[in-house]
Each structure stands twice: as structure tokens, then as C-alpha cells.
């Protein structure tokens, strides 16, 4: 099955800040496909995750940790490290 970047982004927008088991699934899919995302999509995700964490609206602690993992992966690709 091919995963549409648009669908993954919509799922990201839906789950960021929510307290749901879906965060884990979406976060893992983003990490898995991070290298395939358009740079603009990665930049938007990075910005929105940083903002959610800074304003303490990224979800429960377990969710925030997942978003921090996503952020680390996206930053790794952006910086090439």
C-alpha cells in the first residue's frame, strides 16, 4: 500500500495535541516515511511540533515523547546528519 503524503499530513494535523492511541501510529509512519516527505511538509511539521511542545499542547507525556522522536527524525533529515 502506498501512503499518500497528504493523508499522512492530515493525520499529523489531527493527532498533534490529541490524547489518543493514534499518535503512536501516526508518529511511527512519519518517522518511517520522513525521507520521502517534501521539504516544505517537513518544515511545517517541525514548526508545528516545536510550537505544540513549547506551549505544552502536544498531548500527554507519552504523546509528547513520540512527537519529540518525530522532531528528531525530521531535524536529522533536514540537517543531513
Contact map, one row per residue, 1 for C-alpha under 8 A:
111000000000000000000000000000000000000000000000000000000000000000000000000000000
111100000000000000000000000000000000000000000000000000000000000000000000000000000
111110110000000000000000000000000000000000000000000000000000000000000000000000000
011111110000000000000000000000000000000000000000000000000000000000000000000000000
001111111000000000000000000000000000100000000000000000000000000000000000000000000
000111111100000000000000000000000000000000000000000000000000000000000000000000000
001111111110000000000000000000000000000000000000000000000000000000000000000000000
001111111111000000000000010011000000000000000000000000000000000000000000000000000
000011111111100000000000000000000000000010000000000000000000000000000000000000000
000001111111110000000000000000000000000000000000000000000000000000000000000000000
000000111111111000000000010000000000000000000000000000000000000000000000000000000
000000011111111100000000011000000000000000000000000000000000000000000000000000000
000000001111111100000000000000000000000000000000000000000000000000000000000000000
000000000111111101000000000000000000000000000000000000000000000000000000000000000
000000000011111111110110010000000000000000000000000000000000000000000000000000000
000000000001111111000010000000000000000000000000100100000110000000100000000000000
000000000000001111100000000000000000000000000000000100001110000000000000000000000
000000000000011111110010000000000000000000000000000000000110000000000000000000000
000000000000001011111010000000000000000000000000000000000011001000000000000000000
000000000000001001111110000000000000000000000000000000000000000000000000000000000
000000000000000000111111100000000000000000000000000000000000000000000000000000000
000000000000001000011111110000000000000000000000000000000000000000000000000000000
000000000000001101111111111000000000000000000000000000000000001001000000000000000
000000000000000000001111111100000000000000000000000000000000001001000000000000000
000000000000000000001111111110000000000000000000000000000000000000000000000000000
000000010011001000000111111111000000000000000000000000000000000000000000000000000
000000000001000000000011111111100000000000000000000000000000000001100100000000000
000000000000000000000001111111110000000000000000000000000000000000000100000000000
000000010000000000000000111111111000000000000000000000000000000000000000000000000
000000010000000000000000011111111100000000000000000000000000000000000100000000000
000000000000000000000000001111111100000000000000000000000000000000000100110000000
000000000000000000000000000111111110000000000000000000000000000000000000000000000
000000000000000000000000000011111111100000000000000000000000000000000000000000000
000000000000000000000000000001111111100001000000000000000000000000000000110010000
000000000000000000000000000000011111100000000000000000000000000000000000000010000
000000000000000000000000000000001111110000000000000000000000000000000000000000000
000010000000000000000000000000001111111011000000000000000000000000000000000000000
000000000000000000000000000000000001111111000000000000000000000000000000000000000
000000000000000000000000000000000000111111100000000000000000000000000000000001000
000000000000000000000000000000000000011111110000000000000000000000000000000000000
000000001000000000000000000000000000111111111000000000000000000000000000000000000
000000000000000000000000000000000100111111111100000000000000000000000000010001000
000000000000000000000000000000000000001111111110000000000000000000000000000000000
000000000000000000000000000000000000000111111111000000000000000000000000000000000
000000000000000000000000000000000000000011111111100000000000000000000010000000000
000000000000000000000000000000000000000001111111110000000000000000000010011000000
000000000000000000000000000000000000000000111111111000000000000000000000000000000
000000000000000000000000000000000000000000011111111100000000000000000000000000000
000000000000000100000000000000000000000000001111111110000100000000110010000000000
000000000000000000000000000000000000000000000111111111000000000000000010000000000
000000000000000000000000000000000000000000000011111111100000000000000000000000000
000000000000000110000000000000000000000000000001111111111100000000000000000000000
000000000000000000000000000000000000000000000000111111111100000100000000000000000
000000000000000000000000000000000000000000000000011111111000000000000000000000000
000000000000000000000000000000000000000000000000001111111100000000000000000000000
000000000000000000000000000000000000000000000000000111111110000000000000000000000
000000000000000010000000000000000000000000000000000111111110000000000000000000000
000000000000000111000000000000000000000000000000100110111111001100100000000000000
000000000000000111100000000000000000000000000000000000011111111100000000000000000
000000000000000000100000000000000000000000000000000000000111111100000000000000000
000000000000000000000000000000000000000000000000000000000011111110000000000000000
000000000000000000000000000000000000000000000000000000000011111111000000000000000
000000000000000000100011000000000000000000000000000000000111111111100000000000000
000000000000000000000000000000000000000000000000000010000111111111110000000000000
000000000000000000000000000000000000000000000000000000000000111111111000000000000
000000000000000000000011001000000000000000000000000000000000011111111100000000000
000000000000000100000000001000000000000000000000100000000100001111111110000000000
000000000000000000000000000000000000000000000000100000000000000111111111000000000
000000000000000000000000000000000000000000000000000000000000000011111111100000000
000000000000000000000000001101100000000000000000000000000000000001111111110000000
000000000000000000000000000000000000000000001100110000000000000000111111111000000
000000000000000000000000000000000000000000000000000000000000000000011111111100000
000000000000000000000000000000100100000000000000000000000000000000001111111110000
000000000000000000000000000000100100000001000100000000000000000000000111111111000
000000000000000000000000000000000000000000000100000000000000000000000011111111100
000000000000000000000000000000000000000000000000000000000000000000000001111111111
000000000000000000000000000000000110000000000000000000000000000000000000111111111
000000000000000000000000000000000000001001000000000000000000000000000000011111110
000000000000000000000000000000000000000000000000000000000000000000000000001111111
000000000000000000000000000000000000000000000000000000000000000000000000000111111
000000000000000000000000000000000000000000000000000000000000000000000000000110111
